[in-house]
Amino acid sequence: MHAMTGTKKTKYCVDQLLKLPAADRAAAAQALLQSLEGEQPAPRLSQAWADEIQRRIEEDAPGIPASIVFSEGRARLRKLRPLSS
């Protein structure tokens, strides 16, 4: 069994590839990997943005962990609009 995300077409293709003999699957895998060479990876958060986010967190809640800030915000929202049972 294999885990996969994507479209039905992708799932179908993978299912078909998995039925092939090992040598054919290896060739298909190599071709897929070669097709990805030169692809740009998803952009990562630059260090400058990470620093800016941290600065803004500290500015809004100096010395308070984000989990506490979240918990406090959630508690305030629940007071405004309690959860229905």
C-alpha atoms as a printed R data frame, in Angstrom:
   type eleno elety resid chain resno       x      y       z
1  ATOM     1    CA   MET     A     1   0.000  0.000   0.000
2  ATOM     2    CA   HIS     A     2   1.250  3.515  -0.728
3  ATOM     3    CA   ALA     A     3   0.362  6.923   0.634
4  ATOM     4    CA   MET     A     4  -0.312  9.587  -1.962
5  ATOM     5    CA   THR     A     5  -1.903 12.927  -2.491
6  ATOM     6    CA   GLY     A     6  -2.915 14.521  -5.734
7  ATOM     7    CA   THR     A     7  -5.453 14.127  -8.444
8  ATOM     8    CA   LYS     A     8  -7.293 11.000  -9.521
9  ATOM     9    CA   LYS     A     9  -5.130 10.975 -12.626
10 ATOM    10    CA   THR     A    10  -1.981 10.968 -10.487
11 ATOM    11    CA   LYS     A    11  -3.318  8.149  -8.331
12 ATOM    12    CA   TYR     A    12  -4.192  6.150 -11.440
13 ATOM    13    CA   CYS     A    13  -0.711  6.648 -12.911
14 ATOM    14    CA   VAL     A    14   1.004  5.647  -9.691
15 ATOM    15    CA   ASP     A    15  -1.216  2.583  -9.349
16 ATOM    16    CA   GLN     A    16  -0.278  1.549 -12.890
17 ATOM    17    CA   LEU     A    17   3.431  2.175 -12.305
18 ATOM    18    CA   LEU     A    18   3.389  0.052  -9.160
19 ATOM    19    CA   LYS     A    19   2.195 -2.909 -11.237
20 ATOM    20    CA   LEU     A    20   5.374 -2.795 -13.344
21 ATOM    21    CA   PRO     A    21   8.431 -4.984 -12.691
22 ATOM    22    CA   ALA     A    22  11.073 -3.453 -10.415
23 ATOM    23    CA   ALA     A    23  13.417 -2.526 -13.287
24 ATOM    24    CA   ASP     A    24  10.651 -0.644 -15.082
25 ATOM    25    CA   ARG     A    25   9.598  1.122 -11.873
26 ATOM    26    CA   ALA     A    26  13.223  2.169 -11.315
27 ATOM    27    CA   ALA     A    27  13.434  3.558 -14.849
28 ATOM    28    CA   ALA     A    28  10.180  5.473 -14.348
29 ATOM    29    CA   ALA     A    29  11.413  6.840 -11.021
30 ATOM    30    CA   GLN     A    30  14.660  7.974 -12.618
31 ATOM    31    CA   ALA     A    31  12.774  9.701 -15.432
32 ATOM    32    CA   LEU     A    32  10.519 11.484 -12.935
33 ATOM    33    CA   LEU     A    33  13.483 12.616 -10.848
34 ATOM    34    CA   GLN     A    34  15.280 13.907 -13.938
35 ATOM    35    CA   SER     A    35  12.163 15.838 -14.908
36 ATOM    36    CA   LEU     A    36  12.364 17.675 -11.575
37 ATOM    37    CA   GLU     A    37  15.977 18.761 -11.995
38 ATOM    38    CA   GLY     A    38  16.145 22.494 -12.440
39 ATOM    39    CA   GLU     A    39  12.715 23.001 -10.913
40 ATOM    40    CA   GLN     A    40  12.664 25.808  -8.416
41 ATOM    41    CA   PRO     A    41  11.797 24.674  -4.889
42 ATOM    42    CA   ALA     A    42   8.932 26.374  -3.104
43 ATOM    43    CA   PRO     A    43  10.094 29.726  -1.775
44 ATOM    44    CA   ARG     A    44  11.153 29.630   1.843
45 ATOM    45    CA   LEU     A    45  10.626 32.358   4.342
46 ATOM    46    CA   SER     A    46  13.647 34.630   4.185
47 ATOM    47    CA   GLN     A    47  15.553 35.274   7.379
48 ATOM    48    CA   ALA     A    48  14.607 38.938   7.141
49 ATOM    49    CA   TRP     A    49  10.898 38.056   7.186
50 ATOM    50    CA   ALA     A    50  11.393 35.566  10.019
51 ATOM    51    CA   ASP     A    51  13.147 38.300  12.023
52 ATOM    52    CA   GLU     A    52  10.363 40.780  11.224
53 ATOM    53    CA   ILE     A    53   7.682 38.335  12.355
54 ATOM    54    CA   GLN     A    54   9.545 37.694  15.592
55 ATOM    55    CA   ARG     A    55   9.964 41.453  16.139
56 ATOM    56    CA   ARG     A    56   6.230 42.006  15.677
57 ATOM    57    CA   ILE     A    57   5.375 39.205  18.094
58 ATOM    58    CA   GLU     A    58   7.708 40.662  20.703
59 ATOM    59    CA   GLU     A    59   6.328 44.146  20.111
60 ATOM    60    CA   ASP     A    60   2.757 42.964  20.695
61 ATOM    61    CA   ALA     A    61   3.478 40.580  23.564
62 ATOM    62    CA   PRO     A    62   7.022 41.005  24.899
63 ATOM    63    CA   GLY     A    63   8.285 37.943  26.723
64 ATOM    64    CA   ILE     A    64   5.001 36.047  26.350
65 ATOM    65    CA   PRO     A    65   5.146 32.730  24.459
66 ATOM    66    CA   ALA     A    66   2.948 32.568  21.359
67 ATOM    67    CA   SER     A    67   0.953 29.675  22.861
68 ATOM    68    CA   ILE     A    68  -0.130 31.891  25.749
69 ATOM    69    CA   VAL     A    69  -0.969 34.743  23.406
70 ATOM    70    CA   PHE     A    70  -3.101 32.326  21.359
71 ATOM    71    CA   SER     A    71  -4.802 30.917  24.464
72 ATOM    72    CA   GLU     A    72  -5.619 34.393  25.719
73 ATOM    73    CA   GLY     A    73  -7.008 35.444  22.340
74 ATOM    74    CA   ARG     A    74  -9.120 32.305  22.132
75 ATOM    75    CA   ALA     A    75 -10.464 32.878  25.660
76 ATOM    76    CA   ARG     A    76 -11.414 36.454  24.770
77 ATOM    77    CA   LEU     A    77 -13.194 35.312  21.613
78 ATOM    78    CA   ARG     A    78 -15.115 32.663  23.534
79 ATOM    79    CA   LYS     A    79 -16.343 35.321  25.965
80 ATOM    80    CA   LEU     A    80 -17.652 37.302  23.015
81 ATOM    81    CA   ARG     A    81 -19.232 34.299  21.325
82 ATOM    82    CA   PRO     A    82 -19.507 31.143  23.439
83 ATOM    83    CA   LEU     A    83 -19.355 27.795  21.664
84 ATOM    84    CA   SER     A    84 -22.712 26.166  21.026
85 ATOM    85    CA   SER     A    85 -23.270 22.744  22.524
